[in-house]
Amino acid sequence: MGYSDKHKLKTSNLQLPVRLLLGPGPSNLHPRVNQQLISSMVGYTDASYYKVMDETMELMRYLFQTDNHFTIPISGAGTAAMETCVSNLIEPGDKVVCLVSGFFSDRIYQMAVRYGGNILKVDKQWGQWFALEEIESALVQHKPSLLTLVFGETSTGVKQQMEGVGELCKKYNCLLMVDCVAALGGVPVFVDDWKIDACYTGTQKCLSGPPGISPLTFSNAACHKIATRKTPVANWYLDCNLLGGYWCPEFNLADGTIAKEEKSTIPKRYHHTTPANLLYSLREALVLLVEEGLDNVWKRHQDAAILLYAGLESLGLKPFVPQLNEAPEKGGRLFSLTTVNIPDGVDGKMVMKYLLDNFNIEIAGGIGAFAGKVWRIGLMGQNANPGNIKLLISSLSDALKVNGFNC
């Protein structure tokens, strides 16, 4: 039987437009990060690759501000890291409370119900955050073993209050899982000080890296839960009992101890072929973070956001989230992503199209309950700089005027 030419597509060299990505992610790659995507490929058992693995894990501890030994990148987008937390920390019979006030906190809930636990959804209006009293009420009423929340909600631009949440979870013997995909590397996050047990992010937002590999960290308490499950993790690919054997075989998940033997003498147990060049790029993104320093990175994102707010005000536009609240542990605006109310009578999609067609600038519209109501502007990673904001405000002014808005 001969082969068929039916799907033999005639193609030309791939040429994509150069965009300034000022939406909710991805952000533009830093040139040094981009360069690592064409670094030499080595095998997944090569000693040089093991060195990259170890350095990346240590750099991620700096990013997360944690001493957690189990701090690894997941081979997959941020949603894969989310599912790693959900699949490893939930088993049949577990009671889980999901705090839901946006698209991605609801995604955690939708994911959790597939893993057989008793999943309880606590809803709040989109665009708001949960007060400490509301969280304690849910813990007292439902007595869960796991509480899930989103720190920086990509769909609403809201930063969830974290002050006191970890302490409450410890008080009521509950693990705390926090989504930091739109926040980590852009706004302050303190995994250990905030007593977070499971935390994850993506690389394509505030780290200015390519999507497809996602930092994750588990506390010793979370690791103990995973190692002492009554049932196997219902997702083989994301089973951290298996992943740990490759990334950190010296670490005992059950009791949190580290083997006394020389690390290089402890064999790594193959699990899957990790995306080598994505790992190189993640390492480089974290090296850039160290070179700039977290304090400077956080200040740059905050300064960029405040400059954006002033520019929006000059156009007669208003951020959806009214409260600023600069303190990192307080609820309020998320500096790395701003939702902007679309004025009455303005076609939000036409404004976005005008920006894209005429200036190669991408911003995004709302999703879920916010579809057609807001624009989402991301100032993430290397894109959080004054030049980009001035260009955006000038271009947005033109786009609004063309669409009949007097600014």
Backbone hydrogen bonds, N-H to C=O, Kabsch-Sander energy under -0.5 kcal/mol:
donor,donor_aa,acceptor,acceptor_aa,energy
8,K,5,D,-1.9
9,L,7,H,-1.8
11,T,9,L,-0.7
19,R,17,P,-0.7
20,L,360,N,-3.2
21,L,19,R,-0.8
22,L,20,L,-1.1
22,L,362,E,-2.1
25,G,26,P,-0.6
27,S,204,Q,-2.6
30,H,208,S,-1.6
34,N,30,H,-2.8
35,Q,31,P,-2.1
36,Q,32,R,-1.0
36,Q,33,V,-0.5
37,L,33,V,-0.5
37,L,34,N,-1.3
38,I,35,Q,-1.6
39,S,36,Q,-1.5
46,D,43,G,-1.5
49,Y,46,D,-0.5
50,Y,46,D,-2.1
51,K,47,A,-1.8
52,V,48,S,-1.6
53,M,49,Y,-2.5
54,D,50,Y,-2.6
55,E,51,K,-2.5
56,T,52,V,-2.4
57,M,53,M,-2.2
58,E,54,D,-2.0
59,L,55,E,-2.4
60,M,56,T,-2.1
61,R,57,M,-1.4
62,Y,58,E,-1.2
63,L,59,L,-1.9
64,F,60,M,-2.9
65,Q,61,R,-1.2
66,T,61,R,-2.0
71,T,69,H,-2.0
72,I,216,L,-1.5
74,I,214,S,-3.1
76,G,74,I,-1.5
76,G,212,G,-0.7
80,A,77,A,-1.5
81,A,77,A,-1.3
82,M,78,G,-2.2
83,E,79,T,-2.4
84,T,80,A,-1.8
85,C,81,A,-1.9
86,V,82,M,-2.4
87,S,83,E,-3.0
88,N,84,T,-1.8
89,L,85,C,-2.1
90,I,86,V,-1.1
93,G,116,G,-1.1
94,D,91,E,-2.4
96,V,94,D,-0.5
96,V,118,N,-2.4
97,V,146,L,-2.5
98,C,96,V,-0.5
98,C,120,L,-3.0
99,L,97,V,-0.6
99,L,148,T,-2.6
100,V,98,C,-0.6
100,V,122,V,-2.8
101,S,99,L,-0.5
106,D,102,G,-1.6
107,R,103,F,-1.3
108,I,104,F,-1.6
109,Y,105,S,-1.4
110,Q,106,D,-2.9
111,M,107,R,-2.3
112,A,108,I,-2.7
113,V,109,Y,-2.0
114,R,111,M,-1.3
115,Y,112,A,-2.0
116,G,113,V,-0.7
117,G,112,A,-0.6
118,N,94,D,-4.0
119,I,117,G,-1.1
120,L,96,V,-3.5
120,L,118,N,-0.5
122,V,98,C,-2.7
122,V,120,L,-0.6
123,D,121,K,-0.7
124,K,100,V,-2.0
127,G,101,S,-1.1
128,Q,125,Q,-1.6
135,I,131,A,-1.9
136,E,132,L,-2.6
137,S,133,E,-2.1
138,A,134,E,-1.8
139,L,135,I,-2.1
140,V,136,E,-2.7
141,Q,137,S,-2.5
142,H,138,A,-2.3
143,K,139,L,-1.8
145,S,95,K,-3.0
146,L,95,K,-1.0
147,L,175,L,-2.7
148,T,97,V,-2.4
149,L,177,M,-1.8
151,F,149,L,-0.5
151,F,179,D,-2.6
152,G,179,D,-0.9
153,E,151,F,-0.6
153,E,158,V,-2.5
154,T,152,G,-0.7
156,T,153,E,-0.9
157,G,153,E,-2.6
158,V,153,E,-0.7
159,K,332,G,-3.5
160,Q,151,F,-3.0
160,Q,158,V,-0.6
162,M,329,E,-2.2
163,E,329,E,-2.1
165,V,162,M,-1.7
166,G,162,M,-0.7
168,L,164,G,-1.9
169,C,165,V,-2.2
170,K,166,G,-2.2
171,K,167,E,-2.4
172,Y,168,L,-2.0
173,N,170,K,-1.3
174,C,169,C,-3.0
175,L,145,S,-2.5
177,M,147,L,-2.9
177,M,175,L,-0.5
178,V,198,A,-3.1
179,D,149,L,-2.1
180,C,178,V,-0.6
180,C,200,Y,-2.1
182,A,152,G,-0.6
183,A,180,C,-1.2
184,L,180,C,-2.6
185,G,187,V,-0.6
186,G,183,A,-2.6
187,V,183,A,-2.2
191,V,64,F,-2.2
192,D,65,Q,-1.7
194,W,190,F,-2.6
195,K,192,D,-1.4
196,I,191,V,-2.6
197,D,176,L,-1.9
198,A,176,L,-2.0
199,C,217,T,-2.1
200,Y,178,V,-1.1
201,T,215,P,-2.1
203,T,213,I,-0.5
208,S,205,K,-1.4
209,G,203,T,-2.5
214,S,74,I,-2.4
216,L,72,I,-2.0
217,T,199,C,-2.5
218,F,70,F,-2.5
219,S,197,D,-2.7
223,C,219,S,-2.4
224,H,220,N,-2.4
225,K,221,A,-1.9
226,I,222,A,-2.1
227,A,223,C,-2.6
228,T,224,H,-1.6
229,R,226,I,-0.9
234,A,87,S,-0.5
239,D,236,W,-1.3
240,C,238,L,-0.6
242,L,239,D,-0.8
243,L,239,D,-2.6
244,G,240,C,-2.1
245,G,242,L,-0.6
246,Y,242,L,-0.6
246,Y,243,L,-1.2
247,W,243,L,-2.6
248,C,244,G,-1.9
251,F,248,C,-2.0
252,N,257,T,-2.9
253,L,251,F,-0.8
256,G,252,N,-2.2
259,A,250,E,-2.8
265,T,262,E,-2.0
266,I,263,K,-1.5
269,R,245,G,-2.8
270,Y,268,K,-0.7
274,T,272,H,-0.8
276,A,274,T,-1.4
279,L,275,P,-2.0
280,Y,276,A,-2.4
281,S,277,N,-2.0
282,L,278,L,-2.2
283,R,279,L,-2.6
284,E,280,Y,-2.2
285,A,281,S,-2.3
286,L,282,L,-2.2
287,V,283,R,-2.2
288,L,284,E,-2.3
289,L,285,A,-1.5
290,V,286,L,-2.2
291,E,287,V,-2.6
292,E,288,L,-2.1
293,G,289,L,-2.5
297,V,293,G,-2.4
298,W,294,L,-3.0
299,K,295,D,-2.3
300,R,296,N,-2.4
301,H,297,V,-2.1
302,Q,298,W,-2.3
303,D,299,K,-3.1
304,A,300,R,-2.2
305,A,301,H,-2.2
306,I,302,Q,-2.4
307,L,303,D,-2.2
308,L,304,A,-2.2
309,Y,305,A,-2.6
310,A,306,I,-1.9
311,G,307,L,-2.0
312,L,308,L,-2.8
313,E,309,Y,-2.3
314,S,310,A,-1.8
315,L,311,G,-0.8
315,L,312,L,-0.8
316,G,313,E,-1.4
317,L,312,L,-2.8
320,F,339,T,-3.1
330,K,327,A,-1.6
332,G,159,K,-1.8
333,R,323,Q,-1.6
334,L,157,G,-2.0
335,F,333,R,-0.7
337,L,334,L,-1.3
338,T,377,I,-3.1
340,V,375,W,-2.7
341,N,318,K,-2.4
342,I,373,K,-2.5
346,V,343,P,-1.9
348,G,346,V,-1.0
351,V,347,D,-1.8
352,M,348,G,-2.0
353,K,349,K,-2.4
354,Y,350,M,-2.3
355,L,351,V,-2.2
356,L,352,M,-2.1
357,D,353,K,-3.1
358,N,354,Y,-2.4
359,F,355,L,-1.8
360,N,356,L,-1.0
361,I,355,L,-1.8
362,E,20,L,-2.7
362,E,360,N,-0.5
363,I,361,I,-0.6
364,A,376,R,-2.1
366,G,374,V,-1.2
370,F,367,I,-1.9
371,A,368,G,-1.7
373,K,370,F,-2.2
374,V,370,F,-1.2
375,W,340,V,-2.3
376,R,364,A,-3.8
377,I,338,T,-2.9
377,I,375,W,-0.5
378,G,22,L,-1.6
378,G,376,R,-0.5
379,L,336,S,-1.8
379,L,377,I,-0.5
380,M,378,G,-0.6
383,N,380,M,-1.9
384,A,381,G,-1.8
385,N,383,N,-1.9
388,N,385,N,-0.5
389,I,385,N,-1.5
390,K,386,P,-2.6
391,L,387,G,-2.1
392,L,388,N,-2.4
393,I,389,I,-2.8
394,S,390,K,-2.1
395,S,391,L,-2.4
396,L,392,L,-3.2
397,S,393,I,-2.0
398,D,394,S,-1.6
399,A,395,S,-2.4
400,L,396,L,-2.5
401,K,397,S,-2.2
402,V,398,D,-2.3
403,N,399,A,-1.1
404,G,401,K,-1.7
405,F,400,L,-2.8
406,N,404,G,-0.5
407,C,405,F,-0.8
